[in-house]
Amino acid sequence: MALARQQLKRVVLTLKKAGMDPLLIKGWAIGRLYPEPALRQWTDIDLICEPDQGAAARQLLGATEPLDVDLHEGWQHLADLMGARPAQFPEQFMERSEIIPLGSTTVRVLGAEDQLRLLCRHFLNHGGWRTIWLCDIAVALESLPRAFDWDYLLSGASRRAVLWTTGLAGRLLGARLTGTPLERAPAHLPGWLEPSLLAQWGSDYSPPGQLDRIPRHPVWIARELWRHWPNAIQATFATDFPDDRIPRLPLQLLVYLQRGTAFARRGWKSPSPQR
């Protein structure tokens, strides 16, 4: 991970020398909180820059970096990730952000509240398919600053996402919730959630590819269509957490049909040359 950290430092320095102040999310932003760096491996760099800096940043970075640099243009992308309401301004995340040391330079990361919220939403959005993501949430919970703003964390549309994921971290990983507003979260998890997550972890699932980039062959199409079937966690998250008493299967079917309809509207593009 030392090489990955050096790579991150080079990327940040390159952008800073051009007068940019990128915001780092996920990856090392959470990996730095682990007691040992080797406990949390990461393979890509997620950065957010100003909307008018995207083209220049991509040109500066070019294709010379061995790690994947996922560059997002504009704070609206961050607002979408965080589930911000239209009345909220993406700039609020920058105002609450922190600047932390990175070798001989510094890098901007999300504030503790926004980082935990992002980790929780990211976990549910992807159906909780990677166990390390729940470990990230547990580590974030046990690394909170004394001045942590619980009211801010639990406000808005992300409240249930935070309660569910932190409850899972407490029940499955023993994350310390005692003495916090999340103390009773594990007791209020819906009955289907934990079994669905454990079943996901016990499968050989891997993330599906883009439907519009697969070869036009029936075998590839059938395989990818099957892999795009959402699990119960993804379906519930995608439908904005409806009544927990509703069976999950209709929700999964609804999301699956929505994805297929969106794909059909975009039209079938040429398959990726690499495939």
Beta strands, then each sheet from edge to edge (+ up, - down):
strand 1: 23-25
strand 2: 44-49
strand 3: 68-73
strand 4: 98-102
strand 5: 105-109
sheet 1: 3+ 2+ 1- 5- 4+
end
